[in-house]
C-alpha cells in the first residue's frame, strides 16, 4: 500500500487548514496521498467525534485523498510515549511513504507541537529493523521516509521553503468548509471559537498570500524541514 505522501494530523481538519493546497496540487501531479488523523477531535468546542468523522470523509473526497484513517488517540491527552510511537510506526511501515507531512513543531494548541515531535521521531524509529511491529497479523519491514516536513499552523513560523499552490486555493477552502460544524455558520447556536469567526477564511487566504509574496506567486504554503534540504544544482531553487 505504498504512497508518495503520508500526512499526519493531530486533529481532523489540521491538514485541510494548513496544507490542503499542497496536497491537492501533488495529487493533481499524480502522487498518491494518505492521511492519518491521530484523534477524532472529540474535545472540540463545536461538533462531535461522529460529525468530525463524516466531515473528514467529505473533505477527503474534495481533495482526492486515496486513503484516510484515524488512530483514535485521546484528543488533548495522547502522550509522547512508546505505545503511541509504535502505532505511528505501524502506519509509516504500512504506507511506506517517500515524504511525511506532520504538525507544526510548536503552536497554540499543545496537541500540535506534541504530534509534530511524535511523528518526526517515529519516522526515524520506523527505519530500525530491531523495532518489530505487526499489522493485521503480518510482520512489517523497516521503512524510513526520505523527508519529513512540518506544515505551519496557527502561529507564524518562518518556513524553510514554500510551495506555490496558486490555482488550488478554492479547492483548499472547499476542503476546509467540509468541516461544517467547525467553521462559520450564521445559523449555528454553538459557541464561537477562533476558527468559527466569519473572517477566518480571510486569515487563511492572507497567510497563503503572505507565503506566496516573497516568491512572486499569488498563494503558497510554508513548511519546516526536519533536516537541511539537499539539491542537485543551484537552478533547482529557481
N, C-alpha and C positions, 0 to 999 in steps of 0.2 A: 504494500500500500504506500509506496514511495511518493512523496510530494516534493515540489520545488521549495515551497514556503510553508512553514508551520508557525502560526501566530497564536500566542498565549495571551489570555486576558484575565485579570483578577475578577472582573465582573462582565456579564453580557452588556454590551454597548461601549466598553473601553476601546475595542478595536475600531468600531464604527466612528467614534468621535475623533480618534487620534490618527488613524492611518488607513481609513477605508479608501481614500483616493488612490493611494499607492497600491493597495491590494486589487482594486478594480482595474487599474492600469496593467498590473502584472498578469492578471487573468486574461485581459484582452490581448496580451502578447503571447498567450499560450501556456502560461505557467499554471500548475496545479497548486491549490491552496487549501489548507485545512486550518480550522480554528479550534482551540481547546480553551474553553472557559473554566476557570478554576472553581468558581462558586456560581450559585444561581441568583446572586444579588438579593437574597431574601431579607436583608436588613434595610433595603432601600426605603426611603420615606414614602415613595409612591409605588403603587402596583404590588404584585405578589410574585413569588417564585414561579408560579404557574403562568402568569401573564408574561413574565420575562422569557420563559421557555418558548412561548408562542411567538413573541416578538423577535427573538433570536433566529427562529426558523424563517420568519418573513424577511428579515434583514439579509440572511444568508442567500435567499433566492434573488434578492435585488442585486447583490454583489456577484452572484455566480459561484459562491463557495462550493467546493467539491465535497468536503466532509466537515462536520462540526459536532463536537461532543462536549459534555460537561462532567468534570471530575467531582462535583458536589462537595467541595471543601466547605467548611463553615465560614460563611461571609463574616468578615470582621475578626475572626478568631483562628483562622488557619495559621500554622506556625512554620518557621524555617527549621524543620527537623528531618530526621531520616525517613520517616514514613511518608511524609508529603513529597520529599525529594524523590523517593523511589517511584511514586505514582507518576511524576512528571517524566522521569527517566523512561518509564514504560511507554509513554506517549511518543517521546523522541525516537525510541527504537522501533516503535510501531510504524511511524510515518517516515522515518529516515530522511528528514529534510536537508536540503543544502543550506537553507537560511532559516533562522528562527527570529521572530519578532516577539518582543515582550514589553511589559510595562516599564514606565519611566523609573530611573534609579531613585528618584525622590519626588514626592508630590503631596498635595493637600490631603488626599485620602491615604492613611497608613497602609492599607492593603496594597496600594500600587507599588510603592517602593519595596515592600517585602516580597511581593510577587516577582518584581523585576530581578531582585537578587537571587531568589529561589530558582527561577528558571535559568538564569545565566550559570549558576553553579551546577544545576542538573545537566546542562548541555556539556559541560566538561566531564562530569562523572559518567555520563552515558557512554563515553568512549573508553571506559576502563573495563576490560573483559572480566576482571575478577569480581566486579559487581554483577551478580547474577539476578536476572529477572525473568518472569514468565508472563505471557499474555495469552489468555484463553487456553491455558494448559500447555503452551508451547514455549520452549526456552528461546529467549531473544538474543540476538547478536549485538555486540557493542556497536555503537554508532555515534559519531560526534559531528554536529553540524559544522559547515565551513565558516559560518559567520553568525554572530548574534548581535542584533540591533535593537536598541530600546527606542520605542516611539515616545514622543513628547506629549504630555497631557496638560493638566490644568496650569501648573507652574511653568513659566517660561524658562527653559534651559537652553543654553547655546548648543545648537546642533553641530555634529561633526560633518554631516552632509545633509542635503535636502534633495527630495525627488520632485521633479516637475510633474504635477498632476493636473495641469490645465486641461480642461475638457472632461474631467471626471468629477468636478466639484458638485454638479447636480446629482449624479448618481450617489455620491457620498451623503449628501443631505437627505436624499430619499432613504438611504440605508439607516441613517440616524432616526429619521421620523418614523421608521417601522416600530420603534420602541415608543408606542403611543402613550403609555402610562407615564413615561419619564419626562417628556418634553411638553412644550406649551400646548395647552388645550383650554380655550376660554370657557368651555362647558364643564371642566373638571372641578370637583369640590375637594380634591385632595390638597394637602399642604403645599405651599410654594417652596421650591428649592432653588439653589443657584443655577441649575441647568434647566429648570422649567420656566424660566423667565422668557417673555416674548422676544427679547433681544439676544438670546443665547446663540441663535444661528448667525447673527451679525458678528459675534465673537469668533465663532468657528471660521467663517469666511475671512474675517480680519486677520486671524492668526495665519491662515493659509496665504493671504496676500503678503503678510509680514515675512513669511518664509520665502515667498517667491520673488519679492522685490530685489534682493541682492543679486540674484542670478538672472534677472531680466525676464521673468515669466509672470503670468497672472496669479497662479496658485501653486503652492508647493507644500510638502510635509517634511518635517525635520526628524532626524534620527541621531542617536548617540551610539557609537560603536564600542563594544566591549574591549576591543584592541585596535591598534592602529591599522589603517587601511592601506593595502598594497596595490599598486598599479603597475602595468607593464611599461607605460611610457607617459610622458607629461601630457600628451594630447588626450589621454583618457579623462582628464579633468576639465576639458573644454566643454 
